Amino acid sequence: MNTTQTATQQSGNQLWGIYHTDREFARIHGDPLRTVVEAPTKLAAEELAARLGFGDPWAHPVTAEEATHAEWLPDRRTRQRHSHHRHFSGVHV
């Protein structure tokens, strides 16, 4: 893939950079790329970013190369449920 193209994932989702909605605030702070999310639309990306705790998110398509400059990236590992079994020592009746 050409790094100037917007990264599109096999699932039809695209990479969206999440920036500050307040463009003046962003400009003063160097317009940081806060995080990157994968979503099918701009609105879905902004909603996902909000669920991750990013207030007032503004989504913009980014390339895979640009995504590496994000301040924080979500953990993409598959999360497995941990069972919480109690282990008792002694005699079981």
C-alpha positions in Angstrom: 0.0 0.0 0.0 1.2 3.5 -0.8 1.7 5.5 2.4 0.0 8.5 0.9 -3.3 6.5 0.6 -5.6 6.3 3.5 -5.2 2.9 5.2 -8.3 0.8 4.6 -8.5 -2.4 6.6 -9.8 -5.7 5.1 -13.0 -5.4 7.2 -14.0 -2.3 5.2 -12.9 -0.1 8.1 -10.5 2.8 7.8 -7.9 4.3 10.1 -9.1 7.6 11.6 -6.8 9.9 13.5 -8.4 11.5 16.5 -7.6 15.1 17.1 -9.0 17.9 19.4 -12.3 19.4 18.1 -11.2 22.8 19.4 -8.9 23.7 16.5 -7.4 26.8 18.3 -6.5 24.7 21.3 -5.0 22.0 19.0 -3.0 24.6 17.1 -1.5 26.0 20.3 -0.5 22.5 21.4 1.0 21.5 18.1 -2.1 19.7 16.7 -1.3 16.4 18.3 -2.6 13.1 16.9 -4.3 11.9 20.1 -5.0 8.3 19.0 -6.0 6.3 16.0 -9.1 4.1 15.7 -10.4 1.8 13.1 -14.0 2.4 12.0 -16.2 2.5 8.9 -17.2 6.1 9.1 -16.1 9.5 10.6 -19.0 9.5 13.0 -18.3 5.9 14.1 -14.7 6.8 14.7 -15.6 9.8 16.8 -18.1 7.8 18.9 -15.5 5.1 19.5 -12.9 7.7 20.5 -15.4 9.1 23.0 -16.0 5.7 24.4 -12.3 5.3 24.9 -12.3 8.5 26.9 -11.2 11.1 24.4 -13.4 14.2 25.0 -14.5 16.3 22.0 -12.9 14.0 19.4 -12.5 15.1 15.8 -11.8 12.3 13.3 -9.7 12.6 10.1 -8.5 9.8 7.8 -4.8 8.9 8.4 -2.3 6.6 6.7 -0.7 3.7 8.5 2.5 5.7 8.6 0.8 8.7 10.2 -0.9 6.4 12.7 2.6 5.6 14.2 2.8 9.1 15.5 -0.3 8.9 17.7 0.2 9.8 21.4 -1.7 6.7 22.5 -2.9 3.6 20.6 -5.6 1.3 21.9 -4.5 -2.2 22.9 -5.5 -4.4 19.9 -4.7 -7.7 21.5 -7.6 -10.1 21.9 -8.8 -9.9 25.5 -9.6 -13.2 27.1 -11.8 -13.6 30.1 -10.0 -14.8 33.2 -11.9 -17.2 35.2 -11.8 -16.5 38.9 -11.9 -19.9 40.6 -11.2 -20.2 44.3 -8.8 -22.9 45.2 -9.4 -24.3 48.7 -7.0 -26.4 50.6 -8.2 -29.0 53.0 -10.9 -31.6 52.9 -13.9 -31.1 50.6 -17.2 -32.7 51.9 
